[in-house]
Amino acid sequence: MQLRKATRKKAKIRLGLSAVSGGGKTYSAILIAKGLCGDLSKVAIIDTENGSADLYAHLGDYNVLSLAPPFSPERYIEAIRSCEKEGMEVIIIDSISQEWDGKGGCLEIVESLGGKYQDWAKVTPRHQAFLESILHSPSHIITTVRRKQDYEMIKDGNKVKIEKAGLREITREGFEYELTINLEMDIQHNASASKDRTNLFMGKPSFVPTEETGRLIASWCEQGEEDFTVLRPGNEWYNKVDTCSSQRELVDLYQKNKPEVDANPLLQQLIANRRNQINGKTLNAA
């Protein structure tokens, strides 16, 4: 064993997108993937959603691998390996929900074994192998997951009431903690971070994912930690942007430094974050 200093290395992103039906998970995943690698022919979608991936073929020549039941962990792993062998730079798994509660998924496997608690001792390692195939892939991985209304039972005297308890992701609890970034999307396609190791989106205003989102993430994957000081208080650029109190001042700052800003996605994100903050203040004031 040898103790060493921590160093920031190039990384492959593990990004999760969760939303209710119609929240724009697939469309957003494709746009982000294009920004990540710049070439949709290097993007593959593992489609478990009855051909939904083909609905956006007008965006470019990405690849589709249709996955039909049974949705066992091993079938997902096989699909991921197939995409890797073809040299895909970004793999979109749309969606992982089927691996959990789809036909032939983990819940159904446990039920087929008898549905007893001890049956999970056989199924949990299979689910864990699925997670490991995502975490250790040489490709960028984007997962989508469905969200649905959750309910809880509350005792009220001699009665039991059923009350809404927010939205729940349809996968095994804790999946998002394995990811680098997890973005929750609403029905208007706005995304906000519930988990973010990159610090690019956490605590920032919600946004609609675009190709630029993918390019920003790609910069984080490729650059060292020192390159991200521009996003932190105390940095010269951070202070310049933070002192802008209007859209006009932001535009003037951009025009004076156009070549530098255009060449640095992190500066673009910094300015965009400030613009959103200013817009929010203006709306609140109205």
C-alpha positions as CSV (number, residue, x, y, z in Angstrom):
1,M,0.0,0.0,0.0
2,Q,1.2,3.5,-0.8
3,L,-0.3,6.8,0.2
4,R,-0.4,9.4,-2.5
5,K,-1.8,12.9,-3.2
6,A,-5.2,13.1,-4.9
7,T,-5.0,14.2,-8.5
8,R,-7.7,15.2,-10.9
9,K,-7.8,12.8,-13.9
10,K,-9.7,12.7,-17.1
11,A,-13.1,11.0,-16.6
12,K,-16.0,9.4,-18.3
13,I,-19.4,10.9,-17.3
14,R,-22.1,8.9,-15.6
15,L,-25.2,11.1,-16.1
16,G,-28.7,10.3,-15.0
17,L,-31.9,12.0,-16.4
18,S,-35.2,11.3,-14.5
19,A,-38.6,12.6,-15.4
20,V,-42.3,11.6,-15.6
21,S,-43.6,10.5,-19.0
22,G,-43.3,13.4,-21.5
23,G,-40.5,15.2,-19.5
24,G,-38.1,15.0,-22.5
25,K,-35.6,12.4,-21.2
26,T,-34.8,10.8,-24.5
27,Y,-34.6,14.0,-26.5
28,S,-32.4,15.8,-23.9
29,A,-30.1,12.7,-23.6
30,I,-29.5,12.8,-27.4
31,L,-28.7,16.6,-27.4
32,I,-26.3,16.1,-24.4
33,A,-24.7,13.1,-26.1
34,K,-24.1,15.2,-29.2
35,G,-22.4,17.9,-27.2
36,L,-20.3,15.3,-25.3
37,C,-18.7,13.8,-28.4
38,G,-19.6,16.1,-31.3
39,D,-20.6,13.3,-33.5
40,L,-23.9,11.4,-33.3
41,S,-22.6,8.5,-35.3
42,K,-20.6,7.7,-32.1
43,V,-23.7,7.7,-30.0
44,A,-25.8,4.5,-29.3
45,I,-29.2,4.3,-27.6
46,I,-30.2,1.1,-25.9
47,D,-34.0,1.4,-26.5
48,T,-36.3,-0.4,-24.1
49,E,-39.2,2.0,-24.7
50,N,-40.8,0.5,-27.8
51,G,-39.0,2.4,-30.5
52,S,-39.1,5.9,-28.8
53,A,-35.4,6.4,-29.7
54,D,-36.3,6.5,-33.4
55,L,-38.7,9.4,-33.0
56,Y,-35.8,11.8,-33.0
57,A,-33.9,10.5,-36.1
58,H,-34.1,14.0,-37.6
59,L,-31.4,15.0,-35.1
60,G,-28.7,13.0,-36.8
61,D,-27.4,9.5,-37.5
62,Y,-27.1,8.1,-34.0
63,N,-27.3,4.3,-33.5
64,V,-30.1,2.3,-31.9
65,L,-30.0,-1.1,-30.2
66,S,-33.6,-2.3,-29.5
67,L,-33.9,-4.3,-26.3
68,A,-37.0,-6.4,-25.9
69,P,-38.1,-8.5,-22.8
70,P,-36.9,-10.2,-20.8
71,F,-35.2,-7.1,-19.2
72,S,-32.8,-9.0,-17.0
73,P,-29.6,-7.4,-15.8
74,E,-27.6,-9.7,-18.0
75,R,-29.4,-8.6,-21.1
76,Y,-28.6,-5.0,-20.3
77,I,-25.0,-5.9,-19.7
78,E,-24.9,-7.7,-23.1
79,A,-26.3,-4.6,-24.8
80,I,-23.8,-2.3,-23.2
81,R,-20.9,-4.6,-24.2
82,S,-22.2,-4.6,-27.8
83,C,-22.2,-0.8,-28.0
84,E,-18.7,-0.7,-26.5
85,K,-17.3,-3.2,-29.0
86,E,-18.6,-1.0,-31.8
87,G,-16.6,1.9,-30.4
88,M,-19.5,4.1,-29.2
89,E,-18.2,7.1,-27.3
90,V,-21.6,7.7,-25.6
91,I,-24.1,5.1,-24.6
92,I,-27.6,6.2,-23.7
93,I,-29.6,3.6,-21.7
94,D,-33.3,4.5,-22.3
95,S,-34.4,3.5,-19.8
96,I,-33.0,1.6,-16.8
97,S,-36.5,1.3,-15.2
98,Q,-37.2,-1.9,-17.1
99,E,-34.2,-3.6,-15.5
100,W,-35.9,-3.1,-12.1
101,D,-39.6,-3.5,-12.6
102,G,-40.1,-4.4,-16.3
103,K,-40.9,-7.9,-17.7
104,G,-38.1,-10.2,-16.6
105,G,-36.5,-7.4,-14.5
106,C,-35.3,-7.8,-10.9
107,L,-38.6,-7.5,-9.2
108,E,-40.2,-10.2,-11.4
109,I,-37.1,-12.4,-11.0
110,V,-37.5,-12.3,-7.2
111,E,-41.2,-13.0,-7.5
112,S,-40.4,-16.1,-9.7
113,L,-38.0,-17.4,-7.0
114,G,-40.8,-17.2,-4.4
115,G,-40.8,-13.6,-3.4
116,K,-39.0,-14.2,-0.1
117,Y,-36.6,-11.8,1.4
118,Q,-33.7,-14.3,1.2
119,D,-34.3,-14.5,-2.6
120,W,-32.7,-11.1,-2.9
121,A,-29.4,-12.8,-2.1
122,K,-29.5,-14.3,-5.5
123,V,-30.8,-11.2,-7.4
124,T,-28.8,-8.4,-5.8
125,P,-25.5,-9.6,-7.2
126,R,-27.0,-9.6,-10.7
127,H,-28.3,-6.1,-10.3
128,Q,-24.9,-5.0,-8.9
129,A,-23.2,-6.5,-12.0
130,F,-25.5,-4.2,-14.1
131,L,-24.4,-1.2,-12.1
132,E,-20.7,-2.2,-12.4
133,S,-21.1,-2.4,-16.2
134,I,-22.2,1.2,-16.2
135,L,-19.6,2.5,-13.7
136,H,-16.6,0.8,-15.5
137,S,-17.6,1.3,-19.1
138,P,-14.9,3.0,-21.3
139,S,-17.8,5.1,-22.8
140,H,-19.7,8.0,-21.4
141,I,-23.0,6.7,-20.1
142,I,-26.3,8.5,-19.9
143,T,-29.2,6.7,-18.2
144,T,-32.8,7.7,-18.2
145,V,-35.3,6.6,-15.6
146,R,-39.0,7.1,-15.2
147,R,-40.5,8.8,-12.2
148,K,-44.0,8.2,-10.9
149,Q,-46.2,9.5,-8.0
150,D,-45.4,7.7,-4.8
151,Y,-47.8,7.2,-1.9
152,E,-47.5,6.4,1.8
153,M,-50.0,5.0,4.3
154,I,-50.6,7.2,7.4
155,K,-52.5,5.9,10.4
156,D,-55.2,8.3,11.6
157,G,-56.8,6.8,14.7
158,N,-58.4,3.5,13.6
159,K,-58.2,4.4,9.9
160,V,-55.3,4.4,7.4
161,K,-55.1,7.2,4.9
162,I,-53.2,7.1,1.6
163,E,-51.4,10.3,0.9
164,K,-49.1,11.5,-1.9
165,A,-45.4,11.4,-1.0
166,G,-43.8,13.1,-4.0
167,L,-42.2,11.5,-7.1
168,R,-40.1,8.4,-7.0
169,E,-37.6,7.1,-9.5
170,I,-38.5,3.6,-10.8
171,T,-35.3,1.8,-10.1
172,R,-33.6,0.4,-7.0
173,E,-33.3,3.0,-4.3
174,G,-29.9,4.7,-4.2
175,F,-29.1,4.4,-7.9
176,E,-28.4,8.1,-8.3
177,Y,-25.6,7.9,-5.7
178,E,-23.6,5.9,-8.2
179,L,-23.8,8.7,-10.8
180,T,-21.6,11.7,-11.4
181,I,-24.6,13.9,-12.1
182,N,-28.3,13.3,-11.7
183,L,-30.7,15.7,-13.3
184,E,-34.4,15.8,-12.4
185,M,-36.6,17.1,-15.2
186,D,-40.1,18.6,-15.0
187,I,-42.9,18.4,-17.6
188,Q,-41.6,21.7,-19.2
189,H,-38.2,20.0,-19.7
190,N,-36.4,22.1,-17.1
191,A,-33.6,20.2,-15.4
192,S,-32.1,20.7,-11.9
193,A,-29.4,18.7,-10.2
194,S,-30.2,16.4,-7.3
195,K,-26.7,15.1,-7.2
196,D,-23.6,16.7,-8.9
197,R,-20.0,15.8,-8.3
198,T,-18.8,18.2,-10.9
199,N,-20.4,21.3,-9.2
200,L,-21.4,22.5,-12.6
201,F,-25.2,22.4,-11.9
202,M,-25.8,22.0,-8.2
203,G,-27.4,25.0,-6.7
204,K,-27.8,26.7,-10.0
205,P,-31.0,27.8,-11.7
206,S,-33.0,25.1,-13.6
207,F,-32.3,24.9,-17.3
208,V,-33.4,23.2,-20.5
209,P,-30.6,20.7,-21.5
210,T,-29.0,21.4,-24.9
211,E,-25.8,20.4,-26.8
212,E,-24.0,23.1,-24.8
213,T,-24.8,21.1,-21.7
214,G,-22.9,18.2,-23.2
215,R,-20.0,20.4,-24.2
216,L,-19.7,21.8,-20.7
217,I,-19.7,18.3,-19.2
218,A,-17.1,17.2,-21.8
219,S,-14.8,20.1,-20.7
220,W,-15.1,18.9,-17.1
221,C,-14.2,15.4,-18.2
222,E,-11.1,16.5,-20.1
223,Q,-9.7,19.3,-17.9
224,G,-7.9,19.4,-14.6
225,E,-9.4,20.7,-11.4
226,E,-7.5,24.0,-11.7
227,D,-9.5,24.9,-14.9
228,F,-12.8,25.1,-12.9
229,T,-11.7,27.8,-10.5
230,V,-13.5,30.3,-12.8
231,L,-16.8,28.9,-11.4
232,R,-15.8,29.7,-7.8
233,P,-16.1,32.8,-5.7
234,G,-12.8,34.7,-5.5
235,N,-11.7,34.0,-9.0
236,E,-11.1,37.1,-11.2
237,W,-13.6,36.1,-13.8
238,Y,-16.2,35.0,-11.2
239,N,-15.9,38.5,-9.6
240,K,-16.3,40.3,-13.0
241,V,-19.4,38.4,-13.8
242,D,-20.9,38.5,-10.3
243,T,-20.7,42.4,-10.3
244,C,-22.9,42.6,-13.4
245,S,-26.4,43.6,-12.3
246,S,-28.1,43.7,-15.7
247,Q,-28.3,42.0,-19.0
248,R,-26.7,45.0,-20.6
249,E,-23.6,44.8,-18.4
250,L,-23.3,41.0,-19.2
251,V,-23.5,41.7,-22.9
252,D,-20.8,44.5,-22.6
253,L,-18.5,42.1,-20.6
254,Y,-19.0,39.4,-23.3
255,Q,-18.3,41.8,-26.2
256,K,-15.1,43.1,-24.6
257,N,-13.8,39.5,-24.1
258,K,-15.5,37.7,-26.9
259,P,-12.6,35.5,-28.2
260,E,-11.7,34.3,-24.7
261,V,-15.3,33.5,-23.8
262,D,-16.1,31.8,-27.1
263,A,-13.1,29.5,-26.5
264,N,-14.0,28.5,-22.9
265,P,-17.3,26.7,-22.2
266,L,-16.8,27.3,-18.5
267,L,-16.8,31.1,-19.0
268,Q,-20.0,30.7,-21.1
269,Q,-21.6,28.7,-18.3
270,L,-20.6,31.3,-15.7
271,I,-22.2,34.1,-17.7
272,A,-25.3,31.9,-18.4
273,N,-25.7,31.2,-14.7
274,R,-25.5,35.0,-13.9
275,R,-28.0,35.8,-16.7
276,N,-30.4,33.3,-15.2
277,Q,-30.0,34.8,-11.7
278,I,-30.7,38.3,-13.1
279,N,-33.7,37.0,-15.0
280,G,-35.0,35.4,-11.8
281,K,-34.6,38.6,-9.8
282,T,-36.4,40.5,-12.5
283,L,-39.3,38.1,-12.5
284,N,-39.6,38.1,-8.7
285,A,-39.6,41.9,-8.7
286,A,-42.5,41.9,-11.2
